[in-house]
Amino acid sequence: MIAGLGSLVTPVKADLTHRLTSSTQLTVDAGVTAVTRAPNTYSTTGSGVTTTITANGAAASNLGGITAVSASTGLATFAVPDAVQTTQGNSYSYTQSIGLGDSVAAAPTTGSVAAYSNQTSSAGGTVGNLAGTIATNGAMTLTGGGAGTSATGQFVSEITIR
């Protein structure tokens, strides 16, 4: 009778997959320096005034402004007018603003700071003792390096049954 039951039982089959993966990622940051130079600026506003600039002995009506910018330094030369109230006793207003921009300097060394108005600078990372290993049993050894480094390790055990 047992022999007869054996023919009624269907054998079970399954695909079994076991996958082991491991990885390490060791990074050292690059140095970076980003600079934005401050510009040369000139503005004037007013009412009830007359502005003149005397050049070569002759006075001419002129609002003033940036007359030249040095190719070697990037700094501007400004013409600043004389302002005189147009009619004595009447109301008047006059405002003048001059902004001297950053001088052009040699490009800063990466990670260092130069004489610019708006600057962000980060030194490059140092490798130091940066290292990472993963043993066949999944045991990890990660060693951080110097500043600006990171070490990441991953071990994945995946079992799939179909």
NUTORSE-631143 format. One record per residue: x, y, z of N, C-alpha, C in turn; residue number from 1. Coordinates in nm, 4 decimals, always signed. Layout:
<sezas>
X, Y, Z, X, Y, Z, X, Y, Z, NUM
...
</sezas>
This chain:
<sezas>
+0.0802, -0.1173, +0.0000, +0.0000, +0.0000, +0.0000, +0.0865, +0.1266, +0.0000, 1
+0.1939, +0.1273, +0.0679, +0.2829, +0.2425, +0.0686, +0.3408, +0.2633, -0.0704, 2
+0.3688, +0.1593, -0.1378, +0.4215, +0.1726, -0.2733, +0.3199, +0.2401, -0.3629, 3
+0.1922, +0.2158, -0.3410, +0.0875, +0.2780, -0.4195, +0.0754, +0.4268, -0.3919, 4
+0.0995, +0.4712, -0.2700, +0.0926, +0.6135, -0.2359, +0.2091, +0.6894, -0.2959, 5
+0.3190, +0.6272, -0.3094, +0.4372, +0.6916, -0.3667, +0.4135, +0.7402, -0.5071, 6
+0.3316, +0.6734, -0.5815, +0.3066, +0.7172, -0.7170, +0.2131, +0.8377, -0.7224, 7
+0.1391, +0.8667, -0.6131, +0.0494, +0.9815, -0.6079, +0.1204, +1.1114, -0.5678, 8
+0.2382, +1.1030, -0.5103, +0.3123, +1.2202, -0.4642, +0.3965, +1.2753, -0.5796, 9
+0.3813, +1.4099, -0.6025, +0.4576, +1.4754, -0.7079, +0.5867, +1.5320, -0.6475, 10
+0.6972, +1.5085, -0.7125, +0.8222, +1.5630, -0.6568, +0.8222, +1.7171, -0.6634, 11
+0.8819, +1.7826, -0.5646, +0.8909, +1.9286, -0.5574, +1.0256, +1.9717, -0.6144, 12
+1.0216, +2.0749, -0.7025, +1.1439, +2.1289, -0.7595, +1.1457, +2.2788, -0.7329, 13
+1.2609, +2.3339, -0.7021, +1.2737, +2.4785, -0.6782, +1.4112, +2.5239, -0.7238, 14
+1.4148, +2.6464, -0.7757, +1.5427, +2.7078, -0.8071, +1.5834, +2.7912, -0.6877, 15
+1.7005, +2.7708, -0.6400, +1.7520, +2.8434, -0.5249, +1.8781, +2.9168, -0.5694, 16
+1.8775, +3.0498, -0.5491, +1.9937, +3.1304, -0.5846, +2.0398, +3.2050, -0.4610, 17
+2.1668, +3.1973, -0.4315, +2.2256, +3.2708, -0.3194, +2.3378, +3.3562, -0.3774, 18
+2.3201, +3.4878, -0.3670, +2.4185, +3.5798, -0.4252, +2.4775, +3.6659, -0.3134, 19
+2.6085, +3.6767, -0.3122, +2.6817, +3.7603, -0.2168, +2.7554, +3.8677, -0.2964, 20
+2.7337, +3.9926, -0.2603, +2.8060, +4.1016, -0.3259, +2.8632, +4.1943, -0.2197, 21
+2.9753, +4.2512, -0.2508, +3.0371, +4.3459, -0.1580, +3.1030, +4.4572, -0.2382, 22
+3.1112, +4.5735, -0.1759, +3.1769, +4.6858, -0.2427, +3.2285, +4.7850, -0.1392, 23
+3.3313, +4.8554, -0.1773, +3.3815, +4.9666, -0.0963, +3.3928, +5.0879, -0.1874, 24
+3.3708, +5.2047, -0.1280, +3.3892, +5.3299, -0.2011, +3.4750, +5.4205, -0.1149, 25
+3.5882, +5.4588, -0.1687, +3.6814, +5.5472, -0.0996, +3.6888, +5.6766, -0.1798, 26
+3.6623, +5.7907, -0.1170, +3.6641, +5.9172, -0.1897, +3.7539, +6.0191, -0.1204, 27
+3.8168, +6.0997, -0.2033, +3.8979, +6.2118, -0.1567, +3.8451, +6.3348, -0.2295, 28
+3.7949, +6.4333, -0.1541, +3.7397, +6.5542, -0.2148, +3.8466, +6.6335, -0.2888, 29
+3.8068, +6.6896, -0.4013, +3.8960, +6.7776, -0.4777, +3.8901, +6.9173, -0.4175, 30
+3.9966, +6.9899, -0.4282, +3.9975, +7.1281, -0.3832, +3.9199, +7.2145, -0.4812, 31
+3.8596, +7.3210, -0.4311, +3.7813, +7.4088, -0.5181, +3.7888, +7.5516, -0.4661, 32
+3.7978, +7.6448, -0.5577, +3.7914, +7.7869, -0.5236, +3.7008, +7.8537, -0.6257, 33
+3.5970, +7.9202, -0.5774, +3.5045, +7.9936, -0.6641, +3.5082, +8.1408, -0.6231, 34
+3.5244, +8.2293, -0.7215, +3.5421, +8.3713, -0.6941, +3.4459, +8.4530, -0.7797, 35
+3.3847, +8.5546, -0.7193, +3.3085, +8.6542, -0.7933, +3.3656, +8.7897, -0.7553, 36
+3.4179, +8.8619, -0.8554, +3.4758, +8.9937, -0.8287, +3.3666, +9.0970, -0.8094, 37
+3.3882, +9.1913, -0.7193, +3.2972, +9.3049, -0.7034, +3.3193, +9.3997, -0.8212, 38
+3.2117, +9.4553, -0.8772, +3.2257, +9.5415, -0.9947, +3.2565, +9.6864, -0.9583, 39
+3.3049, +9.7611, -1.0561, +3.3156, +9.9063, -1.0442, +3.1756, +9.9624, -1.0705, 40
+3.1300, +10.0551, -0.9877, +2.9957, +10.1109, -1.0079, +2.9972, +10.2624, -0.9899, 41
+2.9056, +10.3275, -1.0600, +2.8872, +10.4720, -1.0459, +2.7393, +10.5016, -1.0670, 42
+2.6822, +10.5795, -0.9776, +2.5442, +10.6228, -0.9990, +2.5291, +10.7637, -0.9430, 43
+2.4402, +10.8383, -1.0055, +2.4118, +10.9737, -0.9591, +2.2638, +11.0016, -0.9829, 44
+2.2058, +11.0771, -0.8946, +2.0663, +11.1172, -0.9093, +2.0505, +11.2540, -0.8450, 45
+1.9605, +11.3318, -0.8966, +1.9403, +11.4629, -0.8364, +1.8370, +11.5442, -0.9109, 46
+1.7974, +11.6532, -0.8482, +1.7081, +11.7493, -0.9118, +1.7413, +11.8866, -0.8550, 47
+1.7265, +11.9872, -0.9383, +1.7563, +12.1233, -0.8942, +1.9042, +12.1536, -0.8879, 48
+1.9864, +12.0753, -0.9570, +2.1315, +12.0994, -0.9587, +2.1817, +12.0958, -1.1024, 49
+2.2936, +12.1612, -1.1242, +2.3631, +12.1562, -1.2520, +2.4988, +12.0940, -1.2251, 50
+2.5367, +11.9969, -1.3090, +2.6658, +11.9305, -1.2900, +2.7575, +11.9642, -1.4060, 51
+2.8832, +11.9902, -1.3741, +2.9835, +12.0194, -1.4762, +3.1142, +11.9505, -1.4424, 52
+3.1876, +11.9211, -1.5459, +3.3234, +11.8672, -1.5306, +3.4145, +11.9563, -1.6124, 53
+3.5227, +12.0005, -1.5498, +3.6192, +12.0844, -1.6197, +3.7320, +11.9955, -1.6688, 54
+3.7514, +11.9962, -1.7995, +3.8585, +11.9180, -1.8602, +3.9341, +12.0077, -1.9567, 55
+4.0638, +12.0075, -1.9454, +4.1493, +12.0898, -2.0316, +4.1079, +12.2378, -2.0270, 56
+4.0693, +12.2844, -1.9102, +4.0355, +12.4252, -1.8913, +3.8962, +12.4638, -1.9366, 57
+3.8158, +12.3713, -1.9916, +3.6815, +12.4039, -2.0383, +3.5788, +12.3255, -1.9577, 58
+3.4785, +12.3944, -1.9063, +3.3716, +12.3291, -1.8302, +3.2626, +12.2840, -1.9257, 59
+3.2129, +12.1626, -1.9040, +3.1050, +12.1094, -1.9871, +3.0037, +12.0399, -1.8980, 60
+2.8758, +12.0476, -1.9350, +2.7716, +11.9791, -1.8598, +2.7957, +11.8287, -1.8716, 61
+2.7983, +11.7632, -1.7591, +2.8292, +11.6214, -1.7601, +2.7827, +11.5601, -1.6283, 62
+2.7290, +11.4409, -1.6329, +2.6851, +11.3710, -1.5113, +2.7983, +11.2955, -1.4442, 63
+2.9117, +11.2824, -1.5100, +3.0228, +11.2062, -1.4537, +3.0047, +11.0585, -1.4819, 64
+3.0918, +10.9779, -1.4270, +3.0809, +10.8335, -1.4456, +3.2157, +10.7663, -1.4575, 65
+3.2131, +10.6448, -1.5062, +3.3352, +10.5679, -1.5272, +3.3933, +10.6106, -1.6613, 66
+3.5155, +10.6576, -1.6593, +3.5774, +10.7047, -1.7839, +3.6694, +10.6011, -1.8465, 67
+3.7252, +10.5114, -1.7671, +3.8155, +10.4077, -1.8198, +3.8273, +10.2960, -1.7173, 68
+3.8625, +10.1786, -1.7657, +3.8891, +10.0644, -1.6781, +4.0250, +10.0091, -1.7179, 69
+4.1141, +9.9959, -1.6207, +4.2491, +9.9462, -1.6472, +4.2447, +9.7999, -1.6905, 70
+4.3114, +9.7703, -1.8006, +4.3175, +9.6327, -1.8491, +4.4018, +9.5443, -1.7572, 71
+4.4985, +9.6037, -1.6881, +4.5867, +9.5229, -1.6041, +4.5328, +9.5020, -1.4629, 72
+4.4583, +9.5988, -1.4089, +4.4093, +9.5847, -1.2711, +4.2582, +9.5676, -1.2623, 73
+4.1852, +9.6076, -1.3663, +4.0395, +9.5998, -1.3626, +3.9752, +9.7132, -1.2855, 74
+4.0551, +9.8072, -1.2351, +4.0019, +9.9192, -1.1576, +3.9617, +10.0330, -1.2496, 75
+3.8551, +10.1023, -1.2120, +3.8013, +10.2102, -1.2950, +3.8583, +10.3449, -1.2555, 76
+3.8552, +10.4355, -1.3523, +3.8833, +10.5774, -1.3293, +3.7491, +10.6479, -1.3415, 77
+3.7201, +10.7372, -1.2462, +3.5903, +10.8032, -1.2418, +3.6036, +10.9514, -1.2711, 78
+3.5047, +11.0069, -1.3411, +3.4931, +11.1512, -1.3589, +3.3857, +11.1963, -1.2603, 79
+3.4251, +11.2804, -1.1652, +3.3325, +11.3267, -1.0610, +3.2984, +11.4729, -1.0900, 80
+3.1712, +11.5025, -1.1124, +3.1343, +11.6394, -1.1484, +3.1215, +11.7307, -1.0272, 81
+3.1296, +11.8620, -1.0549, +3.0940, +11.9625, -0.9550, +2.9434, +11.9789, -0.9654, 82
+2.8749, +11.9856, -0.8524, +2.7294, +12.0043, -0.8519, +2.6979, +12.1383, -0.7871, 83
+2.6160, +12.2170, -0.8552, +2.5794, +12.3501, -0.8076, +2.4272, +12.3608, -0.8126, 84
+2.3709, +12.4186, -0.7073, +2.2258, +12.4392, -0.7042, +2.1869, +12.5313, -0.8211, 85
+2.0889, +12.4877, -0.8998, +2.0497, +12.5623, -1.0193, +1.9915, +12.6987, -0.9845, 86
+1.8969, +12.7053, -0.8926, +1.8346, +12.8316, -0.8524, +1.8433, +12.8443, -0.7008, 87
+1.9168, +12.9473, -0.6564, +1.9325, +12.9686, -0.5123, +1.7955, +12.9817, -0.4459, 88
+1.7783, +12.9159, -0.3334, +1.6549, +12.9256, -0.2574, +1.5527, +12.8190, -0.2936, 89
+1.5679, +12.7538, -0.4094, +1.4747, +12.6462, -0.4458, +1.5229, +12.5144, -0.3843, 90
+1.4323, +12.4192, -0.3772, +1.4717, +12.2887, -0.3230, +1.5604, +12.2152, -0.4245, 91
+1.6460, +12.1318, -0.3718, +1.7325, +12.0513, -0.4575, +1.7720, +11.9247, -0.3828, 92
+1.8151, +11.8272, -0.4576, +1.8718, +11.7051, -0.3984, +1.9784, +11.6535, -0.4942, 93
+2.0784, +11.5892, -0.4386, +2.1856, +11.5359, -0.5215, +2.2516, +11.4214, -0.4454, 94
+2.2625, +11.3069, -0.5091, +2.3276, +11.1897, -0.4498, +2.4218, +11.1295, -0.5522, 95
+2.5376, +11.0920, -0.5062, +2.6363, +11.0298, -0.5937, +2.6940, +10.9100, -0.5199, 96
+2.7110, +10.7998, -0.5902, +2.7654, +10.6785, -0.5301, +2.8724, +10.6203, -0.6217, 97
+2.9872, +10.5916, -0.5639, +3.0985, +10.5332, -0.6388, +3.1408, +10.4052, -0.5677, 98
+3.1507, +10.2968, -0.6437, +3.1983, +10.1698, -0.5880, +3.3204, +10.1243, -0.6635, 99
+3.4310, +10.1114, -0.5934, +3.5545, +10.0647, -0.6563, +3.5583, +9.9126, -0.6466, 100
+3.5638, +9.8470, -0.7599, +3.5598, +9.7005, -0.7636, +3.6891, +9.6369, -0.7174, 101
+3.6882, +9.5058, -0.7161, +3.8082, +9.4290, -0.6806, +3.9125, +9.4424, -0.7901, 102
+4.0359, +9.4559, -0.7474, +4.1465, +9.4582, -0.8418, +4.1688, +9.3167, -0.8948, 103
+4.2039, +9.3065, -1.0215, +4.2320, +9.1756, -1.0806, +4.3643, +9.1265, -1.0231, 104
+4.3616, +9.0124, -0.9641, +4.4832, +8.9518, -0.9095, +4.5051, +8.8198, -0.9819, 105
+4.6179, +8.7603, -0.9595, +4.6418, +8.6280, -1.0163, +4.5394, +8.5323, -0.9580, 106
+4.5033, +8.4315, -1.0338, +4.4065, +8.3327, -0.9848, +4.4584, +8.2722, -0.8548, 107
+4.3701, +8.2586, -0.7553, +4.4150, +8.2012, -0.6274, +4.4488, +8.0533, -0.6432, 108
+4.5410, +8.0079, -0.5627, +4.5744, +7.8659, -0.5601, +4.4536, +7.7920, -0.5042, 109
+4.4214, +7.6782, -0.5614, +4.3060, +7.6015, -0.5161, +4.3158, +7.5760, -0.3663, 110
+4.2071, +7.6075, -0.2972, +4.2023, +7.5884, -0.1527, +4.2525, +7.7065, -0.0732, 111
+4.3039, +7.8102, -0.1400, +4.3536, +7.9266, -0.0670, +4.2580, +8.0437, -0.0866, 112
+4.2832, +8.1510, -0.0157, +4.1974, +8.2686, -0.0199, +4.2761, +8.3858, -0.0777, 113
+4.2149, +8.4578, -0.1734, +4.2768, +8.5756, -0.2330, +4.1929, +8.6974, -0.1965, 114
+4.2369, +8.8148, -0.2387, +4.1709, +8.9404, -0.2006, +4.0536, +8.9719, -0.2924, 115
+3.9464, +8.8948, -0.2836, +3.8242, +8.9204, -0.3600, +3.7080, +8.9346, -0.2620, 116
+3.6047, +9.0065, -0.3058, +3.4914, +9.0345, -0.2179, +3.4058, +8.9134, -0.1876, 117
+3.3848, +8.8261, -0.2845, +3.2965, +8.7116, -0.2664, +3.3720, +8.5861, -0.3070, 118
+3.4047, +8.5020, -0.2100, +3.4906, +8.3883, -0.2383, +3.4558, +8.2694, -0.1506, 119
+3.4551, +8.1523, -0.2107, +3.4376, +8.0274, -0.1370, +3.5550, +7.9383, -0.1752, 120
+3.6219, +7.8841, -0.0763, +3.7394, +7.8037, -0.1040, +3.7472, +7.6849, -0.0097, 121
+3.7738, +7.5684, -0.0645, +3.7913, +7.4471, +0.0160, +3.9175, +7.3762, -0.0304, 122
+3.9997, +7.3411, +0.0639, +4.1227, +7.2680, +0.0303, +4.0874, +7.1246, -0.0090, 123
+4.1707, +7.0648, -0.0887, +4.1509, +6.9252, -0.1272, +4.1703, +6.8326, -0.0082, 124
+4.1090, +6.7167, -0.0149, +4.1233, +6.6181, +0.0917, +4.2630, +6.5590, +0.0941, 125
+4.2974, +6.4966, +0.2065, +4.4265, +6.4297, +0.2188, +4.4010, +6.2811, +0.2442, 126
+4.4651, +6.1984, +0.1659, +4.4402, +6.0545, +0.1711, +4.4683, +5.9982, +0.3097, 127
+4.5809, +6.0333, +0.3695, +4.6147, +5.9799, +0.5020, +4.6120, +5.8282, +0.5017, 128
+4.5359, +5.7684, +0.5944, +4.5276, +5.6221, +0.6062, +4.4008, +5.5660, +0.5425, 129
+4.3400, +5.6375, +0.4500, +4.2143, +5.5958, +0.3883, +4.2281, +5.4553, +0.3287, 130
+4.1415, +5.3636, +0.3746, +4.1467, +5.2258, +0.3253, +4.0146, +5.1565, +0.3535, 131
+3.9873, +5.0513, +0.2799, +3.8674, +4.9729, +0.3032, +3.8838, +4.8328, +0.2495, 132
+3.8454, +4.7323, +0.3308, +3.8488, +4.5935, +0.2871, +3.7232, +4.5230, +0.3368, 133
+3.6800, +4.4224, +0.2601, +3.5681, +4.3377, +0.3006, +3.6128, +4.1938, +0.2828, 134
+3.6085, +4.1178, +0.3919, +3.6506, +3.9781, +0.3881, +3.5400, +3.8929, +0.3252, 135
+3.5723, +3.7690, +0.2882, +3.4752, +3.6794, +0.2255, +3.3572, +3.6484, +0.3183, 136
+3.3755, +3.6610, +0.4493, +3.2649, +3.6375, +0.5429, +3.1811, +3.7641, +0.5660, 137
+3.2139, +3.8744, +0.4961, +3.1372, +3.9982, +0.5081, +3.1919, +4.0957, +0.6102, 138
+3.2957, +4.0578, +0.6825, +3.3537, +4.1480, +0.7825, +3.4222, +4.2648, +0.7115, 139
+3.3879, +4.3878, +0.7563, +3.4432, +4.5083, +0.6930, +3.5448, +4.5756, +0.7832, 140
+3.6460, +4.6302, +0.7185, +3.7419, +4.7160, +0.7864, +3.7522, +4.8426, +0.7027, 141
+3.7028, +4.9547, +0.7592, +3.7076, +5.0832, +0.6905, +3.7878, +5.1798, +0.7759, 142
+3.8831, +5.2452, +0.7156, +3.9680, +5.3396, +0.7872, +3.9566, +5.4758, +0.7207, 143
+3.9140, +5.5755, +0.7989, +3.9037, +5.7115, +0.7465, +4.0416, +5.7694, +0.7220, 144
+4.0477, +5.8548, +0.6224, +4.1740, +5.9217, +0.5924, +4.1787, +6.0557, +0.6623, 145
+4.2412, +6.1517, +0.5980, +4.2491, +6.2862, +0.6534, +4.1221, +6.3645, +0.6221, 146
+4.1302, +6.4948, +0.6384, +4.0159, +6.5820, +0.6115, +3.9722, +6.5681, +0.4659, 147
+3.8396, +6.5759, +0.4428, +3.7874, +6.5707, +0.3072, +3.7864, +6.4325, +0.2462, 148
+3.7763, +6.3267, +0.3288, +3.7719, +6.1903, +0.2758, +3.6501, +6.1178, +0.3333, 149
+3.6105, +6.0104, +0.2667, +3.5047, +5.9244, +0.3210, +3.5298, +5.7813, +0.2755, 150
+3.4859, +5.6876, +0.3572, +3.4982, +5.5454, +0.3271, +3.3624, +5.4810, +0.3528, 151
+3.3107, +5.4083, +0.2541, +3.1809, +5.3421, +0.2663, +3.1971, +5.1977, +0.2244, 152
+3.1394, +5.1070, +0.3024, +3.1444, +4.9654, +0.2685, +3.0050, +4.9060, +0.2699, 153
+2.9845, +4.8033, +0.1857, +2.8534, +4.7392, +0.1775, +2.8723, +4.5913, +0.1496, 154
+2.7962, +4.5071, +0.2221, +2.7948, +4.3631, +0.1988, +2.6485, +4.3220, +0.1910, 155
+2.6094, +4.2541, +0.0811, +2.4699, +4.2158, +0.0598, +2.4637, +4.0648, +0.0405, 156
+2.3738, +4.0007, +0.1170, +2.3466, +3.8592, +0.1008, +2.2029, +3.8471, +0.0525, 157
+2.1834, +3.7889, -0.0669, +2.0504, +3.7819, -0.1289, +2.0176, +3.6364, -0.1590, 158
+1.9009, +3.5911, -0.1136, +1.8544, +3.4547, -0.1424, +1.7243, +3.4651, -0.2206, 159
+1.7184, +3.3954, -0.3337, +1.5982, +3.3946, -0.4180, +1.5542, +3.2492, -0.4350, 160
+1.4265, +3.2251, -0.4057, +1.3683, +3.0916, -0.4234, +1.2539, +3.1052, -0.5219, 161
+1.2556, +3.0235, -0.6274, +1.1490, +3.0254, -0.7280, +1.0867, +2.8892, -0.7385, 162
</sezas>
